[in-house]
Amino acid sequence: MKASRQVRMVIWYMLLVLLFVSRIPFASCAQSSDSAPCDEYRESVPRDKILYILSEQNKADALYDGKTMFYYAAILGLHDRLRVWAADKQRIAAIDKNTMVDVATVGDLESLKILVLSGASPDLASDGGATALISAAGCGRLKIMAYLIHVGANMYSRNEDGIDAMIHSIMVGNSDGVRLLLDNGFDLRLSKTRNGLSVFDVARRKGNAAIIEMLGKQPAK
């Protein structure tokens, strides 16, 4: 039996973390900040099934595989429907805590904007402590990162492994993400993994010369 979408995403993310902390090289897609693994999440959602349920019920709180239609509207980019449902402040207050992270993962900027402008917190964390900004950094979603920073997302939020947006950007070779964070005043001294690795430690282990040079040019605080 195939694992559910959520289980596959958790497995993929934990593998990424485990490979890093054990010093095993990442797959080539992670080295180049390839968004393919992130794109696969949206592709794994049974769009036809969700659209059928919506045609029969058209209820934001209707469930499929433990997730609401509101969640799927955000993930699948059903913006008009999402905008109507997001106008309900009680629904936004009770939003599934994985919604923001998963929307950032699939790279749907418009869905993210609808949610934030409707009152959803840009710092809403998933079960593992990841935020939309951390997820966007790991998937190379530069526009998502820029928007989240613009609306005040905490650049220093960490997941349960102590990985923040800066460290995640370095881990996957997202040099544009590193530059974006630095341009927005990211203080490198505040970024460390749970086991005490600094951004420089992470960059040296990854061997990304461009990122190492970029970090080395930062003035002392």
N, C-alpha and C positions, 0 to 999 in steps of 0.2 A: 504494500500500500504506500502510495506517495505521501511524503510529509506535507503538512499544510504550508501555505505561503509564509505564515509567521515563523514556523519552525525553520524553514529554509533560510529565511533572512537572519535568524538568530545564529544558525550554524555558520553561515557565511561570515558574519561579523566576528563571532568568537574565534573562528579559524584565523582570521586576519590578525586578531590580537595575540593569539597563542603563537602564531608563527613569528611575530615580532619579539615577544618576550623571551622566546627560546632561541633567538638569533638565527632562525632558519630563514633563508631568503624568501621573499614574497614571490608570488607568481608574477609573470611579466605584466599582466594587466594592472596590478597594484603599483608596480614600479613606474608606470607611465600615467598614473591617475586615470586609467581607462574606466569609463562609466558603465561598461557593458554589464558587470554583475549587478549594478544598481538598476539598469534598464530592465533586466530580467525580472525584477520584482513586479513591475506593472504588467509585463507580458504574462506572468503567471496567474494574474487575476482573471477568472472566467468572465470576461466582459459580456458575452452573450447571455450567460446565466443571470448576471446582475441586471442587465437591461430587461430581461424577461420578468424578473421579480418586480422591478420598478413599474413595468407596464401593467402588472396585475394588481399591485398594491399602492405604489407611489407614496410610501411612508418612510420618513427619514429614519425611524427607529426599527423598521423591519430588519430581521437578522439573517445573515448567511455566513456560515462557518465562524460564528462567534463575533462577527463584526456587523455594524449597522450600515444601512444604505447611505447614511450621511458620510460615513467613513469612505465607502466605495465611490461616492460622488466626488470626493476630494481626490482620491487616488487616480481615478479614471479621467479626471478633468471634465466632469459634467458641470460646468461652471454656472450655467443659468439655474439649474436645480439647486446647486450648492449655495448660491447666493440667496435664494429664497429661504432655504432651510436655516442658513446661518443667521438670518435676521431674528431668530428665536434665541434670546439671550440665555434662557435656561438650558437650551441645548448646547450652546457654546460653553457654558459653565461646566457641563457634564461631559465634555468631549473626551473621547477615548484618548488616553495619554500617549498612544503610539501614533496618533494621526499626524501631528506636526512633523515628527521624525520621518515617517513614511512618505509624506508629501515631498519633503526635501530630498529623500532618497530617489524618488522617481523624477524629480526635477520639474515639478509643475509650479511655476512661479505664480501664475494667476490664482490657482487654488490657495496657495499660501497667503497671497495678498487678501483674498476674500476672508480667510479665517482670521488673520491678524486684525484687519479692519473691523471685523465683527466682534473683536474682543478676546480672541484666543491668545494666550501668552506665547511669545516667540521662544520662551525658555522652557516650555512644557517638556518634561523629560519622560523617556520611555522606561520600561521596567529595568533596564540595565543602566539607567542614568544618562543615556545619550540624549542630546538635544538636536533640534533641526540644524543648528549651525555645525555641530560635530559631524552629523551625517552628511551635510552638504560638502563639508571639507573633504571627507573621505571619498565622496563620489565625484569630486571635481566640479561641483555645481557653483561656478563663480557668481553668476547672477543671483542665485539663491543666497549665497553667502553675503553678497553686497547688500541685498535688501534686508536681510536679518540684522546686519550690523546697523544699517540705516534706521531701523525701527527700535534699536536699543537692546538687541539680544546680548546676553552676557558672553563676552569672548572667552572668559576664563572658566566657564562651566566645564565640569569633568564628568566622565562616566565612571562606573564603579572600578575601572582599572586605572583611573587617574589620567585618562586621555582626553585632552581638550582639542579644540579646533586646530590650533597650531601644530600640536604633535601629530594629529591625524593627517593634516596636510603634508607634513614631512614624511610620515610613514608611507604614504602612497605616491610621493613624488609630485604633489600638487604645488608646484613652485608659484603659480599665479595666486593660489590661496594664501601661501606664506606671505607674498608681497602685499596682498590686500589687507591682511591682518596687521602687518607692520605699518602700512600706510595709515591705518586707523588707530595707531598708538599702542599696539600690543606690547606689553612689558614682558620680555623673555624670561625675566627672573621669576615670574609667577607661574611658569609652566614647567611642571614636573610630573612624571608618571608615578603610579603608586609605589613602585620599587625604587624611586629616587632618581630616575634618569632625567637629565635636562634636555632641552631642545638640541643642544650641541651634541650631547651623547647620542641622541636618536639620529641626528643628521649624519654623524660620523659612521654609525653602524649601517646606515642605509647607503653611504658612499655617494650621495648626490652632490657633486662638486658645485653645481650652480646654487643649490640651497645653502650649502656650507659657506660659500662666499657671500651670499646675501645676508646671512645671519651675522657673519663676522664684520660686516660693515656697519652694524648698528652701534650708535654711540653709547657710551656708558651712561647709565641712568644716575 
